[in-house]
Amino acid sequence: MLFRNIIKPLFLLAFMFGLLLSIDTAYAQTKLLRFPDIHGDRVVFTYAGDLWTAPATGGSAIRLTAHPGVEVFAKFSPDGKWIAFTGQYDGDEQVYVIPAEGGVPRQLTFYPARGPLAPRWGYDNQIYAWTRDGQRILFRSLRDSWALPIARLYSVSVEGGATEALPMPTAGSGDFSPDTGQIVYSPQSRDFRSEKRYGGGQANSLHIFDLKSYATSQISEGPRPSRDPMWIGDTIYFNSDRDGHFNLFAYNAPSGKTTQITNSKLWDVRWPSSDNEGKIVYEMNGELQMLDTRTRKSNAISITVPDDGLARRPSRVSAANQIESVGLSPKGERAVFAARGDVFSAPIEKGPTRNLTHSSGAHDKWPSWSPDGSRIAFISDLSGEEELYLVPQDGLKAPEQITRGGTAMRYQPEWSADGQRIAFGDKDGKIHVLTLSDRKLTEIADSPRGQIRDYAWSPRGNFLAFSMSVSGNGFSSVYIWNAADGKVNRVTDDMFNAFNPA
């Protein structure tokens, strides 16, 4: 009896704990919420290519769209009754509006979109804002451009009809002033470029453009990108990685002073969007954050998307159409492939197919057979930087990292015929030779004009030939590195263009 009296409460306690755990798991924060916007007590965002809305305080999301194409860049109208977005309902990207409470989307633009675009170009007809009276929608389009750097901003009526180009000759992101007499915009359109801490001539800058006088003044500072402008009152908020990570900054128009608002040192602020009143919603680490511009404090918005988790289920994926490179074994019995980030060995006629790397979180590439066919060299970013690895071709041992301290993208490893050395190039224009006996890495050349990709060993493995350009005429010459003394000699005249030695 005593045993039963003890066990029963313990059983109930365990049951309740399990129930609470299951509830917590079922309503856990959903990740990968993209391109958010906010109005009043609601946020809208893209998840798995569809539009969803949720309370601005967090909670369960409600689906707005369910088309196989993507719906992105949702923006609430100033009165909160409509949501404008970029959709792919008929194969390309066009501007649509949908009731904020849900309903049938209505297409506003019809000029054929450019695409499919490369991922670094993003999407055509990308929506940025509404006019403050809620009558027109601002979007960036390639309709009159052949390339993204010369795209322009346009507007279209919420009722449809002809689009109107804004006066700026090139433009990316933008937002209207409260009186719609001015616009803050970026002449560059680099929203989807992946370079970190880019400071070149194409970095986004921000300018105020007067739509009546056409007067222009730059408000951003420094070489780093400043993007995603949001005009709230007399302050322009924007996103910049001038401190190393993308954070929100505020430019006060009357004083011309810029101050930093957020101070994230780990995750970038992504795709901020405002209600033009005092709230900004943005992505951070796949989740949504809301900034109150009055208090300058951000709070996480915990949102659960009630989907079936289909994209998270394990599934079989064919790598046949995603092969990056292939190499035949020395005896011609097997082939090595790089596909979907892994290295595979497959028989020509009979035998098993082997995944030699199994590195789901890394990009393994450029596999190369050793001369005796026992090992495979390849490049991988498993450590965080691209390094050289070796793995037995039978797959009985895990890959071994051979080099360390890499700082640039690395290219095809090439074995010497005696199997004693491996040569590879990198994005900085250098060629390295690794001696396997002592794991010594030697830099043998540094091209002042681009990468060296055409290196080849002599039959005995004691010389390495390659080409590079060092003269003012731009011609390449063939060079030979001597493994015995480490010297490099040019063997062709720079009056002729010579490359691809064999």
C-alpha positions as CSV (number, residue, x, y, z in Angstrom):
1,M,0.0,0.0,0.0
2,L,2.8,2.4,0.9
3,F,4.6,1.6,-2.4
4,R,1.4,2.3,-4.3
5,N,0.9,5.6,-2.4
6,I,4.4,6.7,-3.4
7,I,4.3,5.5,-7.0
8,K,1.0,7.1,-7.9
9,P,2.1,10.7,-7.1
10,L,5.4,10.2,-8.9
11,F,3.6,8.8,-11.9
12,L,1.2,11.8,-12.0
13,L,4.2,14.2,-11.6
14,A,6.1,12.5,-14.4
15,F,2.9,12.6,-16.6
16,M,2.4,16.4,-16.0
17,F,6.1,17.1,-16.7
18,G,5.9,15.2,-19.9
19,L,2.7,17.0,-20.9
20,L,4.3,20.4,-20.2
21,L,7.4,19.4,-22.1
22,S,5.3,18.4,-25.1
23,I,3.4,21.6,-25.0
24,D,6.6,23.6,-24.8
25,T,8.0,21.7,-27.8
26,A,4.8,22.1,-29.8
27,Y,4.8,25.8,-29.3
28,A,8.6,26.4,-29.6
29,Q,9.9,29.5,-31.4
30,T,9.9,28.9,-35.1
31,K,13.1,29.9,-36.9
32,L,13.8,31.3,-40.3
33,L,11.2,34.1,-40.2
34,R,12.1,36.4,-43.1
35,F,11.4,39.9,-44.4
36,P,9.1,41.2,-41.6
37,D,6.9,44.2,-41.4
38,I,4.8,45.7,-38.6
39,H,1.6,47.6,-38.1
40,G,-0.2,48.2,-34.8
41,D,-0.4,44.9,-33.0
42,R,0.4,42.7,-36.0
43,V,3.5,41.6,-37.8
44,V,3.7,40.0,-41.2
45,F,6.6,37.9,-42.5
46,T,7.7,35.2,-44.9
47,Y,8.1,31.6,-43.7
48,A,8.8,28.7,-46.1
49,G,8.0,31.0,-49.1
50,D,4.5,32.0,-47.8
51,L,3.1,35.0,-46.0
52,W,2.0,34.7,-42.3
53,T,0.8,37.2,-39.7
54,A,1.1,37.0,-36.0
55,P,0.6,39.2,-32.9
56,A,3.4,41.7,-32.4
57,T,3.6,40.4,-28.8
58,G,4.2,36.8,-30.1
59,G,2.1,33.8,-30.4
60,S,0.7,31.5,-33.1
61,A,0.9,32.6,-36.7
62,I,-1.9,32.6,-39.3
63,R,-1.2,31.8,-43.0
64,L,-2.1,34.3,-45.6
65,T,-0.8,32.7,-48.8
66,A,-0.1,29.1,-49.9
67,H,1.1,29.3,-53.5
68,P,4.1,27.0,-54.6
69,G,6.0,30.2,-55.6
70,V,7.4,32.5,-53.0
71,E,5.7,35.5,-51.5
72,V,8.2,38.0,-50.0
73,F,8.7,41.7,-48.9
74,A,5.3,42.1,-47.4
75,K,4.5,45.7,-46.3
76,F,1.4,46.9,-44.5
77,S,-0.5,49.9,-45.9
78,P,-0.5,52.9,-43.6
79,D,-4.1,52.2,-42.4
80,G,-3.2,48.5,-41.9
81,K,-6.0,47.2,-44.2
82,W,-3.8,46.0,-47.0
83,I,-0.5,44.1,-47.4
84,A,1.6,44.7,-50.5
85,F,4.1,42.0,-51.4
86,T,6.2,40.5,-54.2
87,G,4.7,37.2,-55.5
88,Q,5.5,34.5,-58.0
89,Y,1.9,33.5,-58.9
90,D,2.5,33.3,-62.6
91,G,6.1,32.3,-62.8
92,D,7.8,35.6,-62.3
93,E,7.9,38.3,-59.6
94,Q,5.1,40.9,-59.7
95,V,3.6,43.4,-57.2
96,Y,0.4,42.2,-55.4
97,V,-1.9,43.4,-52.6
98,I,-3.9,41.2,-50.3
99,P,-6.3,42.2,-47.5
100,A,-4.5,42.1,-44.2
101,E,-7.1,39.8,-42.7
102,G,-6.6,37.4,-45.7
103,G,-8.3,37.0,-49.0
104,V,-7.6,36.8,-52.8
105,P,-4.3,38.6,-53.9
106,R,-4.7,41.2,-56.6
107,Q,-2.0,41.8,-59.1
108,L,-0.8,45.4,-59.7
109,T,2.1,45.1,-62.1
110,F,2.3,43.1,-65.4
111,Y,5.5,44.0,-67.1
112,P,7.6,40.8,-67.5
113,A,10.1,40.4,-64.6
114,R,13.8,39.6,-65.2
115,G,14.7,36.2,-64.1
116,P,15.4,33.8,-62.7
117,L,18.0,36.0,-61.1
118,A,21.2,34.7,-59.4
119,P,20.8,34.5,-55.6
120,R,23.1,37.5,-55.1
121,W,20.6,39.6,-57.2
122,G,17.6,38.7,-55.1
123,Y,14.2,39.3,-56.7
124,D,12.7,41.6,-59.3
125,N,9.9,44.0,-58.4
126,Q,11.1,44.1,-54.8
127,I,8.7,46.2,-52.5
128,Y,10.1,48.7,-50.1
129,A,7.3,51.1,-48.9
130,W,4.0,52.8,-49.3
131,T,3.3,56.5,-49.8
132,R,2.0,57.9,-46.5
133,D,-1.5,58.5,-48.0
134,G,-1.7,54.7,-48.8
135,Q,-2.3,55.4,-52.5
136,R,0.9,54.1,-54.1
137,I,3.5,51.4,-53.5
138,L,7.2,51.8,-53.9
139,F,9.2,49.0,-55.5
140,R,12.6,48.4,-57.2
141,S,12.4,46.9,-60.8
142,L,14.7,45.9,-63.6
143,R,12.1,46.6,-66.3
144,D,14.2,49.3,-67.9
145,S,17.6,47.9,-66.9
146,W,19.8,45.1,-68.1
147,A,21.7,44.7,-64.8
148,L,20.9,45.2,-61.1
149,P,23.4,48.1,-60.5
150,I,21.3,50.3,-62.8
151,A,17.9,49.3,-61.5
152,R,15.4,52.0,-60.6
153,L,12.6,52.7,-58.1
154,Y,9.0,52.8,-59.3
155,S,5.6,53.3,-57.8
156,V,2.2,51.9,-58.7
157,S,-1.3,52.7,-57.5
158,V,-3.0,50.4,-55.1
159,E,-5.8,50.3,-57.7
160,G,-3.4,49.2,-60.4
161,G,-2.6,51.0,-63.7
162,A,0.5,52.4,-65.1
163,T,3.7,52.5,-63.1
164,E,5.7,55.7,-62.6
165,A,9.5,55.8,-62.4
166,L,11.1,58.0,-59.7
167,P,13.5,60.6,-61.0
168,M,16.7,59.0,-59.6
169,P,18.7,57.3,-62.4
170,T,19.6,54.3,-60.3
171,A,18.2,53.2,-57.0
172,G,17.8,50.3,-54.5
173,S,16.0,50.5,-51.2
174,G,14.1,53.7,-50.2
175,D,11.4,55.2,-48.0
176,F,9.4,58.4,-48.3
177,S,9.5,61.4,-45.9
178,P,6.4,61.9,-43.8
179,D,5.1,64.6,-46.2
180,T,6.2,62.4,-49.2
181,G,8.1,65.4,-50.6
182,Q,11.4,63.7,-50.2
183,I,12.8,60.2,-50.3
184,V,15.8,58.6,-48.6
185,Y,17.3,56.0,-50.9
186,S,20.4,54.1,-51.8
187,P,21.7,54.5,-55.4
188,Q,23.1,50.9,-55.1
189,S,21.0,47.7,-55.1
190,R,23.0,45.1,-53.2
191,D,20.4,43.7,-50.8
192,F,21.4,40.1,-51.3
193,R,25.1,40.3,-51.7
194,S,26.9,38.0,-49.2
195,E,30.2,39.9,-48.7
196,K,30.9,40.5,-45.1
197,R,32.3,44.0,-44.1
198,Y,32.5,45.1,-47.8
199,G,33.9,48.6,-48.2
200,G,34.4,48.9,-51.9
201,G,32.9,51.4,-54.4
202,Q,29.6,49.5,-54.7
203,A,28.8,49.6,-51.0
204,N,25.3,51.0,-50.3
205,S,25.2,54.6,-49.4
206,L,22.1,56.7,-48.4
207,H,21.0,60.0,-49.8
208,I,18.0,62.3,-49.3
209,F,16.4,63.3,-52.7
210,D,14.0,66.2,-53.0
211,L,11.2,65.1,-55.4
212,K,10.5,68.7,-56.4
213,S,13.9,70.4,-56.7
214,Y,15.9,67.2,-57.4
215,A,18.4,68.3,-54.8
216,T,20.4,65.5,-53.3
217,S,22.5,65.1,-50.1
218,Q,24.3,62.1,-48.8
219,I,23.7,61.2,-45.2
220,S,25.7,58.0,-44.7
221,E,29.3,58.0,-43.6
222,G,32.4,55.8,-44.2
223,P,33.0,53.0,-46.7
224,R,30.8,50.3,-45.2
225,P,27.2,49.7,-46.5
226,S,24.3,51.7,-45.1
227,R,20.9,50.3,-46.3
228,D,17.3,49.6,-45.4
229,P,16.3,53.3,-44.7
230,M,13.2,54.0,-42.6
231,W,11.9,57.5,-42.2
232,I,10.2,58.1,-38.8
233,G,9.4,61.7,-37.9
234,D,12.6,63.7,-38.4
235,T,14.8,60.7,-38.0
236,I,16.0,58.2,-40.6
237,Y,16.8,54.8,-39.2
238,F,19.0,52.4,-41.3
239,N,21.1,49.3,-41.1
240,S,24.9,49.3,-41.4
241,D,27.8,47.0,-40.6
242,R,30.3,49.9,-40.0
243,D,31.0,48.4,-36.5
244,G,31.7,44.9,-37.9
245,H,28.1,43.6,-37.6
246,F,24.9,44.9,-39.1
247,N,23.2,47.1,-36.5
248,L,20.6,49.8,-36.5
249,F,21.6,53.5,-36.6
250,A,19.6,56.7,-36.5
251,Y,20.3,59.9,-38.5
252,N,18.6,63.0,-37.1
253,A,17.8,65.2,-40.2
254,P,17.7,68.6,-38.4
255,S,21.1,68.1,-36.7
256,G,22.8,65.8,-39.2
257,K,24.0,63.6,-36.3
258,T,24.1,59.8,-36.5
259,T,23.9,57.5,-33.4
260,Q,24.0,53.8,-33.1
261,I,20.8,52.2,-31.7
262,T,21.5,48.4,-31.5
263,N,24.9,46.9,-30.5
264,S,24.7,43.2,-31.5
265,K,28.2,41.6,-31.4
266,L,27.1,38.1,-32.5
267,W,24.2,38.3,-35.0
268,D,23.5,40.7,-37.7
269,V,20.3,42.8,-37.8
270,R,18.6,41.8,-41.0
271,W,15.7,43.3,-43.1
272,P,14.5,45.9,-40.7
273,S,11.1,47.5,-41.5
274,S,9.1,50.2,-39.7
275,D,5.5,51.2,-39.2
276,N,6.6,54.8,-39.8
277,E,5.3,55.7,-36.3
278,G,7.8,54.4,-33.8
279,K,8.3,50.6,-34.1
280,I,10.9,48.7,-36.1
281,V,10.8,44.9,-36.6
282,Y,13.8,43.0,-37.9
283,E,15.4,39.6,-38.2
284,M,18.1,38.4,-35.9
285,N,19.3,34.8,-35.7
286,G,16.3,33.6,-37.7
287,E,13.8,35.1,-35.2
288,L,12.0,38.5,-35.0
289,Q,12.9,41.4,-32.8
290,M,10.9,44.6,-32.3
291,L,12.5,47.9,-31.5
292,D,10.7,50.7,-29.8
293,T,12.4,53.8,-31.2
294,R,11.2,55.9,-28.2
295,T,12.9,53.8,-25.6
296,R,15.5,52.3,-28.0
297,K,14.9,48.9,-26.5
298,S,14.4,45.7,-28.5
299,N,12.3,42.7,-27.5
300,A,12.1,39.3,-29.0
301,I,8.8,38.2,-30.7
302,S,8.4,34.5,-30.0
303,I,6.3,33.2,-32.9
304,T,5.1,29.7,-33.6
305,V,4.2,28.7,-37.2
306,P,1.8,25.8,-37.0
307,D,3.2,23.9,-40.0
308,D,3.7,20.1,-40.5
309,G,7.5,20.4,-40.4
310,L,7.8,18.8,-43.8
311,A,11.0,20.6,-44.7
312,R,12.6,19.3,-41.5
313,R,11.8,15.7,-42.1
314,P,14.7,13.5,-43.3
315,S,14.4,12.8,-47.0
316,R,16.4,11.2,-49.8
317,V,17.9,13.6,-52.2
318,S,19.5,12.7,-55.5
319,A,22.9,14.1,-56.0
320,A,23.1,13.2,-59.7
321,N,22.2,16.7,-60.9
322,Q,24.4,18.4,-58.3
323,I,27.9,17.0,-59.2
324,E,30.6,19.7,-59.0
325,S,33.6,17.7,-60.1
326,V,34.6,14.1,-61.0
327,G,37.9,12.2,-61.1
328,L,38.8,8.7,-62.3
329,S,41.0,6.4,-60.1
330,P,44.5,5.5,-61.4
331,K,43.4,2.0,-62.4
332,G,40.1,3.2,-63.8
333,E,38.0,1.0,-61.4
334,R,36.3,3.8,-59.4
335,A,35.4,7.5,-59.7
336,V,35.3,10.2,-57.1
337,F,32.6,12.9,-57.1
338,A,32.0,16.1,-55.2
339,A,28.2,16.6,-54.9
340,R,26.0,18.5,-52.4
341,G,29.0,19.3,-50.2
342,D,30.2,15.7,-49.8
343,V,32.8,13.5,-51.5
344,F,31.6,10.2,-52.9
345,S,33.5,7.2,-54.4
346,A,31.5,5.1,-56.8
347,P,32.4,1.9,-58.8
348,I,32.7,2.0,-62.6
349,E,31.1,-1.5,-62.8
350,K,30.8,-3.4,-59.5
351,G,31.1,-2.4,-55.9
352,P,29.6,-0.1,-53.2
353,T,29.1,3.7,-53.5
354,R,30.7,5.4,-50.5
355,N,30.1,8.8,-48.9
356,L,33.6,9.5,-47.7
357,T,33.0,12.7,-45.7
358,H,29.4,12.8,-44.3
359,S,29.8,16.5,-43.4
360,S,26.4,18.1,-43.5
361,G,27.7,21.4,-42.2
362,A,30.6,21.8,-44.6
363,H,31.3,22.2,-48.3
364,D,33.7,19.4,-49.4
365,K,35.0,19.9,-52.9
366,W,37.8,19.4,-55.4
367,P,38.5,15.7,-54.7
368,S,41.8,14.3,-56.2
369,W,43.1,10.7,-56.3
370,S,46.6,9.9,-55.0
371,P,48.8,8.2,-57.6
372,D,48.5,4.8,-55.9
373,G,44.7,5.2,-55.6
374,S,44.7,4.7,-51.8
375,R,43.8,8.2,-50.7
376,I,41.8,11.2,-51.8
377,A,42.8,14.8,-51.2
378,F,40.0,17.4,-51.1
379,I,39.3,20.9,-49.9
380,S,36.7,21.6,-47.1
381,D,35.6,24.5,-45.0
382,L,34.7,22.1,-42.1
383,S,37.0,24.1,-39.7
384,G,35.6,27.4,-40.7
385,E,38.2,28.1,-43.3
386,E,39.0,26.2,-46.5
387,E,41.7,23.6,-45.7
388,L,43.3,20.5,-47.3
389,Y,42.1,17.1,-46.1
390,L,43.0,13.5,-46.8
391,V,40.7,10.5,-46.6
392,P,41.2,6.8,-47.4
393,Q,39.4,5.8,-50.6
394,D,37.8,2.8,-48.8
395,G,36.1,5.1,-46.3
396,L,37.3,3.1,-43.3
397,K,38.8,6.2,-41.5
398,A,37.5,9.7,-41.1
399,P,39.0,12.5,-43.1
400,E,42.2,14.1,-41.7
401,Q,42.8,17.8,-41.8
402,I,46.3,18.5,-43.2
403,T,46.6,22.2,-43.4
404,R,45.7,25.0,-40.9
405,G,45.5,28.7,-40.9
406,G,43.9,29.2,-44.2
407,T,42.5,32.7,-45.0
408,A,41.2,32.3,-48.6
409,M,39.2,30.1,-50.9
410,R,41.4,27.2,-52.1
411,Y,41.4,25.3,-55.4
412,Q,42.0,21.9,-56.9
413,P,44.7,19.8,-55.1
414,E,47.1,18.2,-57.6
415,W,49.3,15.2,-56.5
416,S,52.8,14.8,-57.6
417,A,53.4,11.6,-59.5
418,D,55.5,10.1,-56.7
419,G,52.7,10.9,-54.1
420,Q,55.1,12.9,-52.0
421,R,53.6,16.4,-52.6
422,I,50.3,18.1,-53.2
423,A,49.9,21.5,-54.9
424,F,46.9,23.8,-54.7
425,G,46.1,27.4,-55.5
426,D,44.0,30.0,-53.6
427,K,41.9,33.0,-54.3
428,D,44.7,35.4,-53.3
429,G,46.7,34.3,-56.3
430,K,49.1,32.1,-54.5
431,I,50.3,28.5,-55.1
432,H,51.1,26.3,-52.2
433,V,53.0,22.9,-52.2
434,L,52.5,20.6,-49.2
435,T,55.2,18.0,-48.5
436,L,53.4,15.0,-46.9
437,S,56.4,13.6,-45.1
438,D,56.8,16.5,-42.8
439,R,53.4,18.3,-43.5
440,K,55.4,21.4,-44.5
441,L,53.5,24.0,-46.5
442,T,55.5,26.1,-48.9
443,E,54.2,29.2,-50.9
444,I,55.9,29.0,-54.3
445,A,54.2,31.8,-56.2
446,D,52.1,34.9,-55.7
447,S,50.4,36.3,-58.8
448,P,49.8,40.0,-58.9
449,R,47.0,39.5,-61.4
450,G,44.4,37.1,-60.3
451,Q,44.4,33.4,-59.4
452,I,46.6,30.7,-60.7
453,R,44.5,27.7,-61.7
454,D,46.6,25.8,-64.3
455,Y,49.4,24.1,-62.3
456,A,50.7,20.7,-63.4
457,W,53.4,18.3,-62.1
458,S,56.2,16.8,-64.2
459,P,56.1,13.0,-64.7
460,R,58.6,12.4,-61.8
461,G,57.0,14.9,-59.5
462,N,60.2,17.1,-59.1
463,F,58.9,20.1,-61.1
464,L,55.6,22.1,-61.1
465,A,54.6,24.1,-64.1
466,F,52.1,27.0,-64.0
467,S,51.3,30.3,-65.6
468,M,50.8,33.8,-64.3
469,S,50.9,37.3,-65.6
470,V,53.4,39.8,-64.2
471,S,54.0,42.1,-67.2
472,G,52.2,45.3,-68.1
473,N,50.8,43.8,-71.3
474,G,48.6,41.4,-69.4
475,F,50.1,38.3,-71.1
476,S,50.7,35.2,-69.0
477,S,54.0,33.3,-69.0
478,V,54.8,29.8,-68.0
479,Y,56.9,29.2,-64.9
480,I,58.5,26.1,-63.5
481,W,59.2,25.5,-59.8
482,N,62.1,23.2,-58.9
483,A,61.4,21.0,-55.9
484,A,65.1,20.4,-55.3
485,D,66.1,24.0,-54.8
486,G,62.8,25.8,-54.5
487,K,63.5,28.2,-57.3
488,V,61.0,29.5,-59.8
489,N,62.1,30.2,-63.4
490,R,60.1,31.7,-66.3
491,V,60.4,29.6,-69.4
492,T,58.4,31.5,-72.0
493,D,58.7,35.1,-73.3
494,D,56.3,37.7,-72.1
495,M,55.8,38.9,-75.6
496,F,53.5,35.9,-76.1
497,N,50.5,34.7,-74.1
498,A,51.3,31.3,-72.7
499,F,49.2,29.3,-70.3
500,N,47.8,25.8,-69.4
501,P,51.1,23.9,-69.2
502,A,51.0,20.1,-69.3
